[in-house]
Amino acid sequence: MAGNKHIKPSEVQAIVTVIRGWSKEKFSWAEVCEACTPILGYKPSRQGLFGHQAIADAFDARKKRRRIAPSDTTPKPSSLAVAAKRIEQIKAENSELIAQNDRFRELFHVWQYNAYKRGVTEAELNKPLPTIDRDVNQEVTK
C-alpha cells in the first residue's frame, strides 16, 4: 500500500505525460496506478492520484477522447508527407497554446499579487457573478 506519500510536482507532470501518451487498449485507474510505479517507486492509490487536479484532468480528458474516437477507428494519413505536415501543424499549435498559457499564468500572478496587497480573500474572489434578470420590463422615462 502506498500510504500517505507526497507526489512531487515533477512526478505529477511525468504521470500526466504517461496518461497523455497512453497507447494500451485498457485504460483504467488501476492501469494508471500500475504504470506510475516506476515513476514513484511505489504503487499509488487511485485516490492519491485523483487528489492531484492535473492528473484527474488528464485522466478525464483521455477517457473522453477514447469515447469520442476509439483507437481502432483513428484515421491514418495517406502518406508520410501528409503525416509530417500534420505533425508540424500540431507542433505549431501546441507551441502557441503553451505561450498563451504562460501569458495567462503571468497575468494570474499579477492578479494574485494585487489581490493579496489589497487584502482580498479567496472567498471574495470565488464569489459567483450576479445573475442578470432580462425578463424585467423597465420603463424608459423621457
Buried (B, 14 or more C-beta within 10 A) or exposed (E): EBEEEEBEEEBBBBBBEBBEEBEEEEBEBEEBBEBBEEBBEEBBBEEBBBEBEEBBEBBEEBEEBEEEEEEEEEEEEEEEEEEEEEEEEEEEEEEEEEEEEEEEEEEEEEEEEEBEEEEEEEEEEEEEEEEEEEEEEEEEEE
